[in-house]
Amino acid sequence: MSEDAYDAIVVGAGPAGTSAAIVMAKAGLKVALLERGEYPGAKNVQGAVLYSRMLHEIVPEFWKEPDAPVERPVVEQKTCITTEDSWITVGYKSLKFLEGVPNCFTIIRVKFDRWYAQKAEAAGAEVFTGVTVRDVVKKDGKIVGIKTSDGDELMASVVLACDGVNSILAQKAGFRGELKSSEVALGAKEVIALDPKIIEDRFALNPGEGATMELFGSVTLGMLGYGFIYTNKESVSLGVGCKLSEYQKKGIRPSDHLEILKSHPFIKKLISGGKTLEYSAHLIPEGGIRSMPPLAADGFLVAGDAAQMTNPAFREGSNLAMTSGKLAGETVIEAKAKGDFSKAALSAYVDKLQKSYVLKDMEETMYLEESVEKSPGFLDFYPKLACDLAHMRFSADGQPKKDHLKKALALVRKRGFLRIARDLWPLRKAAV
Ligand SMILES: Cc1cc2nc3c(=O)[nH]c(=O)nc-3n(C[C@H](O)[C@H](O)[C@H](O)COP(=O)(O)OP(=O)(O)OC[C@H]3O[C@@H](n4cnc5c(N)ncnc54)[C@H](O)[C@@H]3O)c2cc1C
């Protein structure tokens, strides 16, 4: 590593850190990007759907590059409400998703993070892998650098904590303690190899196109969470994600949960004949805006998962990480121009986040998960009700339709119209 002090040290070469490093290095700042993994992405897990617009703002038209680390552009997104032997699927398929800046791509993080870090290097950042940061260095109450696990110290005008959900840096800076098990979800996934033609047939896709499915209802085993299946070029990613506290309460391991998901008759069909290539698991910050640490201090900024920035109701995390990393980078560029790295100057980052979708969306969805948690009916009663109603609607069983309607109303009445209205009201925030 260089002996000279840096303008900025970015800890963590995930979407947040690499975005910040690219933005600052492009502006001519002296930047070090430190990553504990043997290479960027080595330790990272994501579903993974990557939203294009946020990356396009940093690497314009990245998907057109010959080595773009994208799997398939997504043309269809489905939500499935499951019971043990049925599901209702609500999907939206559109070729509009491919126009202009495609909405999103499936990716494989190991490939993506390596490619992205190379962009940071090409922009002029110094990228160091296999470096674990253990602490911040403070002088007169200000953060002035970092200390690695080898005891090396590195100095900078600003340190950016982009070290993910467990953020050792945010903890060492005194911004937060260990996360509670109710503030994180545990996501586990398998990548299952399948022939591209089989993927396209099973998911009704044209060659090269991709699809996503999120699964709720019986597949979550009564826990707050979801299952997912995403199509890659030559594999599908199949996963589950539930609150860690729920796994602890239920005493079930995510790997066993994944096996149960794989045994659902319709999922089984989608992955049949596939070969599991890898299994991985990772925490997802899901405490929402109320678990967010302070975002700025003298010489210090926090972005991405380290700052709890995710929007699980919309399957968003990596895009919030990229946008927050970019905004943090832009704030440091302005601070350097003024020669002021104080908390007051760096707090411009918070203003930028407030003006962006990041904090607006997190505020909007702040009570959504809590509402679902408070109404366990969403985990069992409603999925079953929806499938029962659909079954009646699509059955010609010799009963007059009028009797179907009576039966349907009786099922709904069991819960009470008022209670249903109260249960459903908070979900409007997940609908737009
Ligand atoms: C199962 C699962 C599915 C998901 N699916 C989606 C999805 O489909 N779409 C979506 O947008 N988001 C998804 N997410 C969320 C998304 O992965 C995160 O929000 C995103 O990765 C956050 O980026 P980040 O850069 O803040 O953190 P990370 O990606 O976690 O990167 C942090 C980096 O810091 C490094 N690091 C950590 N500690 C240190 C240290 N002490 N010293 C040096 N380096 C360190 C890590 O090795 C890592 O490279 C999913 C997450 C999981 C677990």
The ligand as an SDF file (V2000), in Angstrom:
LIG
                    3D

 53 58  0  0  0  0  0  0  0  0999 V2000
  -29.8660  -14.0520   -0.2330 C   0  0  0  0  0  0  0  0  0  0  0  0
  -29.8440  -12.5940   -0.6280 C   0  0  0  0  0  0  0  0  0  0  0  0
  -30.5710  -12.1770   -1.7370 C   0  0  0  0  0  0  0  0  0  0  0  0
  -30.5570  -10.8320   -2.1190 C   0  0  0  0  0  0  0  0  0  0  0  0
  -31.1890  -10.4810   -3.2650 N   0  0  0  0  0  0  0  0  0  0  0  0
  -31.1190   -9.2020   -3.7070 C   0  0  0  0  0  0  0  0  0  0  0  0
  -31.6340   -8.8640   -4.9890 C   0  0  0  0  0  0  0  0  0  0  0  0
  -32.1240   -9.7160   -5.7190 O   0  0  0  0  0  0  0  0  0  0  0  0
  -31.5550   -7.5710   -5.3940 N   0  0  0  0  0  0  0  0  0  0  0  0
  -30.9540   -6.6130   -4.6170 C   0  0  0  0  0  0  0  0  0  0  0  0
  -30.8720   -5.4520   -5.0500 O   0  0  0  0  0  0  0  0  0  0  0  0
  -30.4190   -6.9190   -3.4080 N   0  0  0  0  0  0  0  0  0  0  0  0
  -30.4790   -8.1770   -2.9450 C   0  0  0  0  0  0  0  0  0  0  0  0
  -29.8860   -8.5210   -1.7510 N   0  0  0  0  0  0  0  0  0  0  0  0
  -29.2670   -7.4520   -0.9360 C   0  0  0  0  0  0  0  0  0  0  0  0
  -27.8960   -7.0520   -1.4940 C   0  0  0  0  0  0  0  0  0  0  0  0
  -27.0910   -8.1800   -1.6370 O   0  0  0  0  0  0  0  0  0  0  0  0
  -27.2240   -6.0360   -0.5580 C   0  0  0  0  0  0  0  0  0  0  0  0
  -28.1190   -5.0110   -0.2140 O   0  0  0  0  0  0  0  0  0  0  0  0
  -25.9690   -5.4550   -1.1940 C   0  0  0  0  0  0  0  0  0  0  0  0
  -25.0320   -6.4480   -1.4650 O   0  0  0  0  0  0  0  0  0  0  0  0
  -25.3430   -4.3940   -0.2790 C   0  0  0  0  0  0  0  0  0  0  0  0
  -24.1290   -3.9430   -0.8410 O   0  0  0  0  0  0  0  0  0  0  0  0
  -22.9790   -3.3890    0.0970 P   0  0  0  0  0  0  0  0  0  0  0  0
  -21.8790   -2.9830   -0.8070 O   0  0  0  0  0  0  0  0  0  0  0  0
  -23.5210   -2.3890    1.0270 O   0  0  0  0  0  0  0  0  0  0  0  0
  -22.5510   -4.6260    1.0080 O   0  0  0  0  0  0  0  0  0  0  0  0
  -21.9160   -6.0190    0.5780 P   0  0  0  0  0  0  0  0  0  0  0  0
  -22.3760   -6.4290   -0.7500 O   0  0  0  0  0  0  0  0  0  0  0  0
  -22.1300   -6.9290    1.7210 O   0  0  0  0  0  0  0  0  0  0  0  0
  -20.3600   -5.6840    0.4530 O   0  0  0  0  0  0  0  0  0  0  0  0
  -19.5820   -5.4250    1.6030 C   0  0  0  0  0  0  0  0  0  0  0  0
  -18.1370   -5.7570    1.2650 C   0  0  0  0  0  0  0  0  0  0  0  0
  -17.3250   -5.3970    2.3630 O   0  0  0  0  0  0  0  0  0  0  0  0
  -16.3710   -6.4390    2.5890 C   0  0  0  0  0  0  0  0  0  0  0  0
  -15.9910   -6.3450    4.0130 N   0  0  0  0  0  0  0  0  0  0  0  0
  -16.7710   -6.6040    5.0880 C   0  0  0  0  0  0  0  0  0  0  0  0
  -16.1010   -6.3800    6.2290 N   0  0  0  0  0  0  0  0  0  0  0  0
  -14.8610   -5.9860    5.8680 C   0  0  0  0  0  0  0  0  0  0  0  0
  -13.7180   -5.6030    6.6080 C   0  0  0  0  0  0  0  0  0  0  0  0
  -13.7180   -5.5750    7.9420 N   0  0  0  0  0  0  0  0  0  0  0  0
  -12.5930   -5.2550    5.9330 N   0  0  0  0  0  0  0  0  0  0  0  0
  -12.5880   -5.2680    4.5510 C   0  0  0  0  0  0  0  0  0  0  0  0
  -13.6590   -5.6140    3.8120 N   0  0  0  0  0  0  0  0  0  0  0  0
  -14.7810   -5.9570    4.4590 C   0  0  0  0  0  0  0  0  0  0  0  0
  -17.1270   -7.7010    2.2300 C   0  0  0  0  0  0  0  0  0  0  0  0
  -16.2700   -8.7800    1.9490 O   0  0  0  0  0  0  0  0  0  0  0  0
  -17.9130   -7.2340    1.0180 C   0  0  0  0  0  0  0  0  0  0  0  0
  -17.2030   -7.4000   -0.1770 O   0  0  0  0  0  0  0  0  0  0  0  0
  -29.8480   -9.8600   -1.3440 C   0  0  0  0  0  0  0  0  0  0  0  0
  -29.1200  -10.2810   -0.2260 C   0  0  0  0  0  0  0  0  0  0  0  0
  -29.0940  -11.6320    0.1230 C   0  0  0  0  0  0  0  0  0  0  0  0
  -28.2500  -12.0710    1.2920 C   0  0  0  0  0  0  0  0  0  0  0  0
  1  2  1  0
  2  3  1  0
  2 52  2  0
  3  4  2  0
  4  5  1  0
  4 50  1  0
  5  6  2  0
  6  7  1  0
  6 13  1  0
  7  8  2  0
  7  9  1  0
  9 10  1  0
 10 11  2  0
 10 12  1  0
 12 13  2  0
 13 14  1  0
 14 15  1  0
 14 50  1  0
 15 16  1  0
 16 17  1  0
 16 18  1  0
 18 19  1  0
 18 20  1  0
 20 21  1  0
 20 22  1  0
 22 23  1  0
 23 24  1  0
 24 25  2  0
 24 26  1  0
 24 27  1  0
 27 28  1  0
 28 29  2  0
 28 30  1  0
 28 31  1  0
 31 32  1  0
 32 33  1  0
 33 34  1  0
 33 48  1  0
 34 35  1  0
 35 36  1  0
 35 46  1  0
 36 37  1  0
 36 45  1  0
 37 38  2  0
 38 39  1  0
 39 40  1  0
 39 45  2  0
 40 41  1  0
 40 42  2  0
 42 43  1  0
 43 44  2  0
 44 45  1  0
 46 47  1  0
 46 48  1  0
 48 49  1  0
 50 51  2  0
 51 52  1  0
 52 53  1  0
M  END
$$$$
